[in-house]
Amino acid sequence: MDSSWEAKCAEKLDELGVKWERDENIKLKYIDKRAQTRNYIPDFYLPDYDIYLEVKGYWTTAARWKMRSVMDRNPGKIRLLESLDEISGLCLPVLATTSSVPL
């Protein structure tokens, strides 16, 4: 895990019995500010729901740009978790929705 947030999310998914994967071979394309195609590696993939989870605590300008681009190219496939409250309240109906990237 790259952060304590990700570890908490993994624990919660396990508690809920949700199958998840972390695989650096899963790469989603996005376009950066310089119009270059880049690869985004999601924090988690939920294969039973075909949804990717991104655990985000701090937003940089570059992270906002990247996530907007990733979400535009993968509509309905990305769920952002931005607080421990969201992780604690994680339930399957919530996972089926998408969040917008903060401005």
C-alpha positions in Angstrom: 0.0 0.0 0.0 1.2 3.5 -0.8 -0.6 5.2 2.2 -2.4 4.5 5.4 -5.6 5.7 3.6 -5.2 2.9 1.1 -4.6 0.4 3.9 -7.8 1.5 5.6 -9.7 1.2 2.4 -8.4 -2.3 1.8 -9.4 -3.3 5.4 -12.9 -1.9 4.8 -13.3 -3.7 1.5 -12.2 -6.9 3.2 -14.7 -6.4 6.0 -17.5 -5.9 3.4 -16.4 -9.0 1.6 -15.7 -7.0 -1.6 -13.1 -8.6 -3.9 -10.4 -6.1 -4.9 -7.1 -6.1 -6.8 -4.1 -3.9 -6.9 -2.2 -4.5 -10.0 0.4 -2.2 -11.6 -0.4 -3.8 -14.9 -3.8 -2.2 -14.9 -3.3 1.1 -16.6 -5.8 3.7 -17.8 -4.9 6.3 -20.3 -5.1 10.0 -19.7 -3.9 13.2 -21.3 -1.6 15.5 -19.2 -1.4 19.3 -19.4 1.2 19.0 -22.1 -1.2 16.9 -24.3 0.9 13.8 -23.8 -0.8 10.4 -23.3 0.1 9.0 -19.9 -0.8 6.0 -17.8 -2.8 6.1 -14.6 -2.6 3.1 -12.2 -5.7 2.9 -10.0 -5.4 2.2 -6.3 -7.9 -0.6 -6.4 -10.0 -2.5 -9.0 -13.2 -4.2 -7.9 -13.7 -6.9 -10.5 -17.2 -7.9 -9.5 -18.4 -4.3 -10.1 -15.9 -3.3 -12.8 -15.1 -0.1 -10.8 -11.8 1.5 -10.0 -11.2 3.2 -6.6 -8.9 6.1 -6.1 -8.1 7.0 -2.5 -7.3 10.7 -2.4 -6.5 12.8 0.6 -4.6 15.8 -0.8 -5.3 17.3 -4.2 -2.5 18.9 -6.2 -3.2 20.7 -9.4 -1.6 17.9 -11.4 -3.7 15.3 -9.6 -6.9 17.2 -10.3 -6.0 17.4 -14.0 -5.1 13.7 -14.2 -8.3 12.5 -12.5 -10.5 14.7 -14.6 -8.9 13.3 -17.7 -9.1 9.7 -16.4 -12.7 10.1 -15.4 -13.6 11.7 -18.8 -12.1 8.7 -20.6 -13.7 6.1 -18.2 -17.2 7.4 -17.4 -18.8 5.7 -14.5 -15.8 3.5 -13.8 -13.9 5.6 -11.2 -15.0 6.2 -7.6 -13.0 8.7 -5.5 -12.7 8.3 -1.8 -11.6 11.5 -0.2 -12.1 11.0 3.6 -11.9 8.3 6.2 -15.7 8.9 6.7 -16.3 7.8 3.2 -14.1 4.7 3.7 -15.9 3.9 7.0 -19.3 4.3 5.4 -18.4 2.4 2.2 -21.2 0.3 1.0 -21.9 -1.3 -2.4 -24.6 1.1 -3.6 -22.2 4.0 -3.0 -19.5 2.2 -5.0 -21.7 2.2 -8.1 -21.6 6.0 -8.3 -18.9 8.4 -9.4 -17.6 11.5 -7.8 -16.5 14.7 -9.4 -13.0 15.9 -9.1 -12.8 19.0 -6.8 -12.1 22.3 -8.5 
